[in-house]
Amino acid sequence: MPSHRFILGPQADDSGGGSCWHQGCPWLGDTVAAAAGADGYRDGMNAWAMHGVELPFGDEIRSWWVDASGAMHDRPLAGAEPLPGRFVLPGLADAHAHPAVGAGPAGLVALDESAARANLIAWAKAGITVVRDTGSPEGITLELTCGPGMPAVQAVGRFLAPPGRYFPELLGAPVAEAELVSCALAEISRGARWVKVIADFPDLAAGTDAEATYPIGAVAQLAAAVH
């Protein structure tokens, strides 16, 4: 899924310039930063210029300018520094991601803020510029501050599920039916863009197959409250 941000690709001329896919590659948009070759991002820049063919369907060179806020312009900006490359590719959006969830020897584990941030940086280097977070232990992704070299994150809060109806390493405090709406609104007040309700899951204590975790009426009340 393409996002509104751009990745500058490898040069296609014969000047000997190689690929832009390295540590200094700029990820343009809300967290845009200027490229400075192998030295990484350059501080203090106010504008950048891109000239290249927009992939996947472009067939001619176009130009764009990006200001310090990440806004795109179709007219030159004063003092804009040219970025390397000859192809421009819209960045990818990961629409279902858990940057704060990892895999351990016995199953899924909760990650701390540092590990979640490392995941986001690695995803950015792979071409992802927008991440739709779909649940994190204790809503830790709501506390992350994205900066240069990281994708934008649309964060959800913590997992909402009753006792024994989700992975215990990820659930944290369980949510009884009577608390469902208030807990959802609490996540919204923390900055969540939506809430993550575990709608069905096996009963871990009884060892049963997946069943509804909350009555449909309770889920309907939650949906009405958060909208």
N, C-alpha and C positions, 0 to 999 in steps of 0.2 A: 504494500500500500504506500504510494508516494505521499510525502508530506510537503509543506509549503517551503521547506528549506532546501538548500542546494549543497551538493558536494562537487568540488572541482576535480576533474579527472586528469589522467596522464596527458602529457604533451604529445602532439601528433606531428610536430614539425621535425626537421632534420638537424636541429641545433644541438642534439646530444642530450637534451633534457629528458630525464626519465620519468618515472611514475610519481604522482603526488600522494600515493598511498603510504605514508609514513607518519611518524609521530608528529610532524609539524603540519599535517594536512588540516586545513581549516574546515570547520563545520559551520555553515553559514545560517543565519537566522536570528532567533531570539538570543542566542549565546554566541554570536559571531565574534571571531577574533582573527587578527591578521596572521598570515603565515610568515614564518621566519626561517624557512628551510629546516635543517636538522636541529636548530636551536629551539624549536617549539614555537609558542605564540609570542607575539611582540606586544608589549604593553604600550598604551598611550596612543594607539592609532585611532583615527576618527572616521575613516571611510576607506572602502576597498572597491576596486573595479574588476569586473569579470568579463572576459571576451571569449566566446566559444560557441560550440554547437550544442544545443540542448537535446539531450537524449531522453527517451528512445526514438523520437520521431522527427527531430530537427534535421534540416539539411543545409543550413547556412549559418554563418557566424552571427551571433547577436551579442549585445552588450547590456550589462546590468551594473548598477552601483548599489552598494550597501552602506548605510550609515552605522554609527556606533551602537544604535539601538537594535540593529538587525533588520530595519525596514528596507525593502527593495525599492529602487528608483529606476526609471527608464531614461534619466537625464544625468549628465556628468555631475559629480560632486567635487567641490574644490579640495585639492590635496589628496584625492583618492589614490591609494597605492595599488598597482596592478597585482593580481594574484596569478600564480603560474597555472598552466594547463590550457587545453584546447577543447575540452568537452565538459559540459555541465549537466549533472544528473540530479533530479529531484531526490532529496533524502528519503529514506524509508521510514515508515511508521510501524512500530510493533504494537498491535492493537490488543494483545493479551500477554502481559509480562508480569513477573514477580521478582523485581530486582533485590528484594530483601529475603528471598527464599533460596536455600541451597540444598544440595544433596549430601547427606552424610552416610556413614557405613550402614546405619539401620533405617534410613529413610530421609524424608525431608526435615530440614533444620532451619531455624530462624537465624538470619544474618544480622550483624550489627550495622550501624550507619556507615562505617568505613568500608565494609565488604559490599554493601549495597552500592555505594558510590563507585567502587572499583568495577562492579558489574556494568554500571551505566557508562563509564569511560570506555570499557572494552566494547560495548555495543556501539558507541559512537564511532569508534575506529573501524567497525565493521560496516558502517554506512547508515546506521539508525539515528535519525535526528529527532524523532518524537516517540515517546514511550507512554502507552496507556497502562498504567499500573492497575492491576486487578486484585489487590489485596496484599497486606503485609502484616506481620506479627506486631501487635500493639499499634498499628498504623504508623510505623517508623518512617515510611516514605513521605508522610506529611511534614516531617522535620527536615527533609533533605533540601539543600539549597543548590540549585544547578548553576554551574559557571561555565566558562570557556572549556571546550573539549568534552562537554556532556550534552546529551540530548535533553530537550524539554520534556518534563514529566507531568502528565495529568494523573494526579494521585488519588487513590481511594483510601479509605480509612482501614481499620482493622477488620478481621473476619468476624462476622456475626453468626453464631451458631449456639444451640443449647448444649448442655453438658453431654460429653461422650459422643458428639455428632460431628466432629471434625478432628483433624490431626492434632493431638494434644500439644505437640511441639510448636504449633503455629497458632493455635486458638487463643492462648492466654486465658483471660477471664471469660467464662461462658456467659451467654445471654439468655435469660429466661424469656418466655413469651411476653410476660407482662412488662418487660424492660426493653422490648425490641424497638419500639418507636423512639423512646427517649435515648437509647444508645445510638441509633442511627442519626438522630438530630445532633447528638454530641459530636459525631464524626464530621458532619456538615459544618458545624461551628468551628472545628479545627482547620477547615479549609478543604475538606474532601470534595471532589467534583461529583462523586456518586458514592453509594455505599455497597458493600459486598456482603450479601446475605447468602449463607449456605442453604440452598432450598431443599436439597435432599442429600442424604449421606447414610452409610451403614450405621447401625447402632453398635458401637465398638464393644460395649460391655456384653450385649446379648449375642453378638456375632451374626446379626441378621443382614439381609441385603439392604440396599439403599432404599430409604423411605423418606417421605416428606418430613422436614424438621419442624416446620411451623404450619399451623392451619392457614389455608389460603386467605381467609379473612384477615388474619394478622399481617400477612404480607401486603395485602391490599391497603390496609391502614398505614403501613410504613410507606408505601409508594405515594400515597396521597400526602403524607406529612412532609416528605423530603422534596416534593415538587411544589 
